[in-house]
Amino acid sequence: MKLGLILECPLKGTDQQVYEYIIKQLNVNLQVVVQPAGNNKPQMIQNCGKTAKLLFNEGCNYIAIIWDLMPPWGGKPCRKQDVEQICTKLEESQIDLDRIKLICIEPELESIFLVDGKALTAYKKQCCRPHPVEIFKGKKLAKNDNSAKTCISNYLGRKYNDISEAIKIVEHVENYDKISKKHLSFKRFREFVESLK
């Protein structure tokens, strides 16, 4: 089974690194193919139709389009508006919507690390070894809260670099069940990935 990903990041960017890793942990039978659709949400929405066409031409059985609710890139964050814009672009390119899964991560990718603090704590322990570190107890952000990166920076005691550190944090996740219970959009992502046979 071949799964195409359309993301709001450049090739080998943060989202690609993290989602490819998680998908391989959840479903070893999937081959993941990523086609760049832009460096941010507006570019991804604009290009998602032609990018989906390329992925289906590469033999993908399904495509997941994954984006963060935050930041809104102008105006208020609105998942409904994002979905409508994405579907319009897909329909313009005559894409079979039955083979597309839209997954909006609320509020953003890093919020997945925050709900269960164990991975973030383990990463900080690795960085600070042999010194002891305070345990991050977990934090659930509201869907319009844009502070995930700031929370991580505050906990690490320095600026968080998502491009190099997000993948290192997710590699410390030991239990996706806990995250799924606390993070509904991650749960939807997980259920979709695990349903593909």
Secondary structure, DSSP 4 states (H G I P E B T S, - for coil): -EEEEEESS-TT-HHHHHHHHHHHHH-TTPEEEE----SSHHHHHHHHHHHHHHHHHTT-SEEEEEEES-S-SSS---HHHHHHHHHHHHHHTT--GGGEEEEEESS-TTHHHHHSTHHHHHHHHHHHTTS--PPP---PPPTT---HHHHHHHHHTS---HHHHHHHHHTT---HHHHHHH-HHHHHHHHHHHH--
